[in-house]
Amino acid sequence: MGVFLTKAVRPDLHAYIATVLANLNSQAVLINSVADHIHILFKMGRTVTMAQVVEDIKKSSSKWIKTQGASFAAFAWQSGYGAFSVSESNIPKAAEYIRNQEAHHRVKTFQEEYRDFLTRHNITCDERFVWD
């Protein structure tokens, strides 16, 4: 069983990740999480790649969260990630979704919602490489 993001640690985790983004010249717009995943809406800096952003966020936030108590000693992000661009005009809609993700996941699991998103946008993926 994995280590989950508790409600108590989430606000500080979000602030920490916003700082990681700022250090990459990328601006956090909205960060929100639930027990088993996080959504990060940000404006990516022009001198970084998505892989670099994800690697820096995962590596540094994983180290940070392990300092937040013994219950987080075994914390690890999953190896995969999803990244999608959002047009400027759709930022408010994306932010609204991220803001309300806890309510969304009362109706559908993250996996169900992610599959629906991929289908709705005609994105194919091999699920062997999506979940771990």
Secondary structure as UniProt FT lines:
FT   TURN            7..9
FT   HELIX           10..23
FT   TURN            24..25
FT   STRAND          27..34
FT   TURN            35..36
FT   STRAND          37..43
FT   TURN            46..47
FT   HELIX           50..65
FT   TURN            66..67
FT   HELIX           70..72
FT   TURN            73..74
FT   HELIX           88..90
FT   HELIX           91..99
FT   HELIX           101..107
FT   HELIX           110..120
FT   TURN            121..122
FT   HELIX           127..129
//
